[in-house]
Amino acid sequence: MSVKKLLVVGYVWPEPNSSAAGSRMLQLIACFQSAGYQVTYASAADISPHAIDLASINVCQKSIVLNCSSFDQWVAEVQPDVVLYDRFMMEEQFGWRVSRACPHALQVLDMEDVHCLRHARHEAVKQGEIFDGVAAPMSDIALREVASILRCDITLVISEYEMEWLQSTFAIPAQLLHYSPFMIEHVVPELQPSFEQRQHFIAIGNFRHAPNWDAVLQLKQCWPAIRAQLPQVELHIYGAYPPPKATQLHNTKQGFMVKGWCDDAFDVIKHARVMLAPLRFGAGLKGKLLDAAQCQTPAITSSIGAEGMYGDLEAMAKICDTESEFIAQAVSLYQSKPQWQLLSEAGAQLIPKRFSMDYHCPLLIELITRVQQQLEQHRRTNFYGAMLRHHSMRSTQYMGQWIEVKNRLQEYCK
């Protein structure tokens, strides 16, 4: 019996200690491996110092090149059963190549989050407006991202809110979408530090991610009011890739501590009393809030931050959308042990009830298997996807081939 093969085409090399996207990718890889898949991870990105050693988790690693037909020959030799694109930009670059070299491979898009939703919310913040999510964002990103969803056989959507939003906003057929949130292995939770054993506030997030940097700026603005009421308390801000403009905000006298990279996020989160996450825009699920739940660390966040996280469960966060409310709730939660304990206990329920690997992984593998078995019929029902794959619509293909020819001519003329 032949071994089933999964090829992941990654936007970057996975960094589970730097971003929620990195952790999410490793969860998907583990899920496929549990179903007997041999996994290869390919990317055109430079390998970063924080990238995981893929060989240590039995994943083959392959560096590929953008706009180069060398990928075509290589993927034809690999002949993957499933190709998973990490973000729609990778499907744009390599989807047409996979369709030509491996026409029977199931093509799956993992969105991470809905980029056009995040972009629309960001633009609204810049304009001092509120994006209500009702009108379709007619941006270049929206057109590209929805086209990518339609070209793929299955798209993994990380948030229940985004599942509904994609269908209501763009009329994407439900059979092309699959709710696939974070998937966490169930372990017996260890005893976490008590209210009295914890101190200070914490904020955490990759500084390269625009919503996280904006949140740091919001914290800088509201911190003096919090500090005035809690003069001995500090705010510790962690995250990968802090730029100079972030480290320059570090102020020991004010207790505004920009710490940057940390080797163990769980260790710093579990020793903090409260997490602060004043996110004004974004999409998907917030890995920082999931980490806080695992550490039973209550949080103060926004409606954007809490979106898709808690479902019908009691939230382990106070949700505030104004600066004055955020400040008041931060001070209150930091001081109130009864209130803190209620939220801390709620956090312990989040993983087993909402984000269990044992629950969500079998559903994903069952869908993959079922669609593989009826792939031709599945594609026949997706007329718009077939239309977008048609040669007359392949602008990305022709652009990629043009760039490849141009690069060859430049090398020839040297």
C-alpha positions in Angstrom: 0.0 0.0 0.0 1.4 3.4 -1.0 2.1 6.0 1.6 -0.2 9.0 1.5 1.7 12.3 0.8 1.0 15.8 2.0 2.8 18.7 0.5 2.6 22.0 2.4 3.5 25.1 0.3 4.4 27.6 3.0 4.5 31.4 3.0 7.3 31.3 5.6 9.0 28.5 7.5 6.9 27.7 10.7 7.9 29.6 13.8 5.6 28.2 16.6 7.3 30.3 19.3 6.8 33.5 17.3 3.3 33.5 16.0 -0.1 31.7 16.2 0.2 31.0 12.5 3.3 28.9 13.2 1.6 26.9 16.0 -1.4 26.4 13.8 0.7 25.0 11.0 2.3 22.4 13.3 -1.1 21.4 14.5 -2.2 20.7 10.9 1.0 18.8 10.2 0.5 16.7 13.3 -3.1 16.0 12.3 -2.1 14.7 8.9 0.7 12.7 10.3 -1.7 11.0 12.7 -3.7 9.9 9.7 -0.5 8.3 8.1 0.6 11.1 5.8 4.2 11.6 4.9 4.7 15.4 5.0 6.9 17.6 2.9 7.1 21.3 3.7 8.3 23.6 0.9 8.8 27.4 1.0 10.6 30.1 -1.0 11.2 32.1 2.1 14.6 32.5 3.8 15.0 30.3 6.8 14.7 32.4 10.0 16.6 31.9 13.3 13.3 31.1 15.0 12.1 28.5 12.5 11.4 25.0 13.8 13.7 22.1 12.8 11.3 20.3 10.6 13.4 17.1 10.6 12.9 16.8 14.3 9.1 16.3 13.7 9.7 13.9 10.7 8.9 16.5 8.0 10.9 16.7 4.8 12.1 20.2 4.0 12.4 21.7 0.5 13.5 25.2 -0.6 11.7 26.2 -3.7 12.0 29.3 -6.0 9.3 31.7 -7.1 8.5 32.0 -10.8 10.6 29.1 -11.8 9.6 25.9 -13.6 12.0 23.8 -11.5 9.0 23.5 -9.1 7.0 21.8 -11.8 9.5 19.0 -12.3 10.0 18.5 -8.6 6.3 18.4 -7.7 5.6 16.0 -10.6 8.2 13.6 -9.1 6.8 14.0 -5.5 3.2 13.4 -6.7 1.5 14.5 -3.5 -2.0 13.3 -2.7 -2.9 16.6 -0.9 -1.3 20.0 -1.4 -1.9 22.5 1.4 -1.3 26.2 0.7 -0.4 28.3 3.7 -2.3 31.5 2.8 -3.8 32.5 -0.6 -0.7 34.1 -2.0 0.9 30.6 -2.2 -2.0 29.2 -4.1 -1.7 32.1 -6.5 2.0 31.4 -7.1 1.9 27.6 -7.2 -1.7 26.4 -7.7 -1.6 26.5 -11.4 1.7 24.6 -11.4 0.2 21.9 -9.2 -2.9 21.7 -11.4 -0.7 21.1 -14.4 1.8 18.6 -12.9 -0.5 16.8 -10.4 -4.1 17.2 -11.6 -5.5 14.6 -9.2 -4.0 16.1 -6.1 -6.5 17.6 -3.7 -5.8 21.3 -3.3 -6.5 22.8 0.1 -6.2 26.4 1.2 -5.5 27.2 4.8 -6.4 30.9 5.2 -4.9 31.4 8.7 -7.3 34.3 8.8 -9.4 36.1 6.2 -6.9 38.6 5.0 -9.4 40.9 3.2 -11.4 41.2 6.4 -8.4 42.1 8.4 -7.3 44.6 5.7 -10.8 46.2 5.5 -10.8 46.6 9.3 -7.3 48.1 9.2 -8.3 50.6 6.6 -11.4 51.6 8.6 -9.2 52.3 11.6 -6.9 54.4 9.5 -9.9 56.5 8.4 -11.4 56.7 11.8 -14.4 54.6 10.8 -16.0 51.4 11.8 -16.1 48.5 9.4 -19.4 46.7 10.2 -18.6 43.7 7.9 -21.9 44.0 6.0 -20.7 45.4 2.7 -18.2 43.3 0.8 -14.7 44.9 0.8 -14.0 45.5 -2.9 -10.3 45.6 -2.5 -7.6 43.9 -4.6 -6.9 41.6 -1.6 -10.6 40.5 -1.5 -10.8 39.8 -5.2 -7.6 37.7 -5.0 -8.4 35.9 -1.9 -12.0 34.9 -2.9 -10.7 33.7 -6.3 -8.1 31.5 -4.5 -10.9 30.0 -2.3 -12.9 29.2 -5.4 -10.0 27.6 -7.2 -9.2 25.3 -4.3 -11.1 22.1 -3.5 -11.4 22.8 0.2 -10.6 25.9 2.2 -9.9 25.7 6.0 -11.4 28.6 7.9 -10.2 29.1 11.5 -13.2 31.0 12.9 -16.9 30.3 13.0 -17.5 34.0 12.5 -15.5 34.0 9.3 -17.3 30.8 8.1 -20.6 32.7 8.2 -19.1 36.0 6.9 -17.5 34.4 3.8 -20.8 32.8 2.9 -23.0 35.8 3.5 -20.7 38.3 2.0 -19.3 36.5 -1.1 -21.9 33.7 -1.5 -19.1 31.1 -1.3 -20.6 27.6 -1.4 -20.6 25.9 2.0 -19.2 22.7 0.5 -15.9 24.5 -0.3 -15.4 25.6 3.3 -14.4 23.7 6.5 -14.3 25.1 10.0 -10.9 24.1 11.3 -9.8 26.1 14.4 -6.8 25.6 16.6 -6.3 22.0 17.5 -4.6 21.4 20.9 -3.6 18.0 22.2 -5.4 17.2 25.4 -3.2 17.0 28.5 -4.0 17.0 32.2 -3.6 20.7 33.1 -0.9 21.5 35.6 -1.5 23.5 38.7 -1.1 27.2 37.7 0.2 30.0 39.9 -2.5 31.5 42.1 -3.8 35.1 42.1 -1.3 36.0 44.9 1.6 34.3 43.2 1.2 36.4 40.1 2.1 40.0 39.4 2.1 42.6 36.6 0.3 42.8 33.3 1.4 41.1 30.1 1.0 41.8 26.4 2.4 39.5 23.7 2.4 39.2 20.0 4.7 39.2 16.9 5.7 42.8 16.2 5.6 42.2 12.5 1.8 41.7 12.7 0.2 45.1 12.2 -2.7 44.5 14.7 -0.1 43.6 17.4 1.9 46.8 16.8 -1.2 48.9 16.9 -2.2 47.3 20.2 1.2 48.3 21.7 0.5 51.9 20.6 -3.0 51.7 22.3 -1.3 50.4 25.5 1.2 53.2 25.4 -1.7 55.6 25.3 -3.8 54.1 28.1 -1.0 52.9 30.4 -0.4 56.2 32.3 -4.0 56.0 33.6 -3.6 52.4 34.7 -0.3 53.0 36.3 -1.7 56.0 38.2 -4.1 53.7 40.0 -1.6 50.8 40.3 1.7 52.6 40.8 3.7 49.4 41.7 2.5 47.4 38.7 4.4 47.0 35.4 3.3 46.1 31.9 5.6 43.5 30.2 5.4 43.4 26.4 6.8 40.4 24.6 7.0 39.5 21.0 9.3 38.4 18.2 11.0 40.9 15.9 10.6 44.1 17.9 11.7 47.1 15.7 13.6 50.1 17.1 10.4 52.1 17.2 9.1 49.5 19.7 12.1 49.1 21.9 12.4 52.9 22.1 9.1 52.9 24.0 10.7 50.9 26.9 10.5 53.0 30.1 11.5 51.5 33.4 10.4 54.5 35.4 6.9 54.2 34.1 6.8 50.4 34.3 6.3 50.1 30.5 8.7 47.3 29.8 9.3 46.3 26.2 10.9 42.8 26.6 10.8 41.5 23.1 11.5 37.9 22.3 10.9 35.2 25.0 11.9 31.6 24.7 8.9 30.3 26.6 5.6 32.2 26.2 3.7 30.0 28.6 6.3 30.7 31.3 5.8 34.4 31.2 2.1 34.3 30.7 1.4 32.0 33.7 3.3 34.4 36.0 1.4 37.4 34.9 -1.9 38.3 36.6 -3.7 39.7 33.6 -3.1 39.8 29.8 -3.9 43.0 27.9 -4.9 42.8 24.2 -6.6 46.0 23.0 -6.9 44.9 19.3 -8.7 47.4 17.1 -8.5 45.3 13.9 -7.6 41.9 12.8 -9.2 38.6 11.9 -9.0 34.9 12.7 -8.4 33.5 16.2 -6.0 35.1 18.6 -3.3 32.7 19.7 -2.3 34.9 22.6 -5.8 34.5 24.1 -5.6 30.7 23.6 -2.2 30.7 25.4 -3.7 32.8 28.2 -6.5 30.3 28.6 -4.1 27.4 28.9 -2.2 29.3 31.6 -5.6 30.3 33.2 -4.5 34.0 32.9 -7.6 36.2 32.5 -7.5 38.9 29.8 -8.8 42.2 28.8 -9.5 42.4 25.1 -11.8 43.9 22.4 -14.7 42.5 20.4 -12.2 41.9 17.6 -9.9 40.0 19.9 -12.7 37.8 21.3 -14.3 37.1 18.0 -14.7 33.4 17.3 -12.9 32.4 20.6 -15.4 31.5 23.2 -18.6 30.4 21.4 -21.3 29.7 24.0 -18.8 29.3 26.8 -18.2 31.8 29.6 -15.4 34.1 28.2 -12.2 34.1 30.2 -11.7 37.8 29.2 -13.4 41.1 29.8 -14.4 42.6 26.5 -14.0 46.4 26.1 -14.2 48.6 23.0 -13.5 52.0 24.5 -10.3 53.2 26.1 -12.0 54.3 29.3 -13.7 51.0 29.8 -10.5 49.2 29.0 -8.6 51.1 31.7 -11.4 50.6 34.3 -11.6 46.9 33.7 -7.9 46.4 33.7 -7.6 48.0 37.1 -10.6 46.2 38.5 -9.6 42.8 37.3 -6.1 43.2 38.6 -7.3 43.9 42.1 -10.4 41.7 42.4 -9.5 38.1 43.4 -13.1 36.8 43.1 -13.5 38.2 39.6 -10.1 37.0 38.6 -10.8 33.4 39.8 -14.0 33.2 37.9 -12.3 34.1 34.6 -9.3 31.9 35.4 -11.5 28.9 35.9 -13.4 29.7 32.6 -10.0 29.6 30.8 -9.5 26.0 31.9 -12.6 24.9 29.9 -11.7 26.5 26.6 -9.3 24.0 25.1 -11.2 20.8 25.8 -14.6 22.2 24.8 -13.6 24.4 21.8 -10.2 23.5 20.4 -9.5 19.8 21.0 -7.3 18.0 18.6 -9.2 14.8 19.4 -12.4 16.3 18.1 -11.4 18.5 15.2 -8.6 16.4 13.6 -10.8 13.4 12.7 -13.4 15.7 11.2 -10.8 17.2 8.9 -9.3 13.9 7.9 -12.7 12.5 7.2 -13.5 15.4 4.9 -10.2 15.1 3.1 -10.8 11.4 2.5 -14.4 11.9 1.3 -13.6 14.6 -1.1 -10.6 12.7 -2.5 -12.9 9.8 -3.2 -15.3 11.9 -5.2 -12.9 14.6 -6.4 -14.1 14.8 -10.0 -17.7 15.2 -8.9 -16.7 17.7 -6.3 -15.0 19.8 -8.9 -17.9 19.6 -11.4 -20.2 21.3 -8.8 -17.7 24.2 -8.5 -18.3 26.0 -11.8 -16.8 29.3 -10.7 -13.6 27.5 -9.6 -13.4 25.8 -12.9 -13.9 29.1 -14.7 -11.1 30.7 -12.6 -8.8 27.8 -13.4 -9.4 28.2 -17.1 -6.4 29.3 -19.1 -8.0 32.7 -20.1 -8.2 33.6 -16.4 -4.6 32.6 -15.4 -3.0 36.0 -15.1 -0.8 34.7 -12.3 0.5 31.9 -14.4 1.4 34.1 -17.4 2.9 36.7 -15.1 5.1 34.0 -13.4 6.2 32.6 -16.8 7.0 36.1 -18.0 9.2 36.8 -14.9 10.9 33.4 -15.4 11.8 34.2 -19.0 13.0 37.7 -18.0 15.2 36.3 -15.3 16.7 33.8 -17.7 17.5 36.6 -20.2 19.2 38.6 -17.5 21.4 35.7 -16.6 22.2 35.1 -20.2 23.2 38.7 -20.8 25.5 38.9 -17.8 
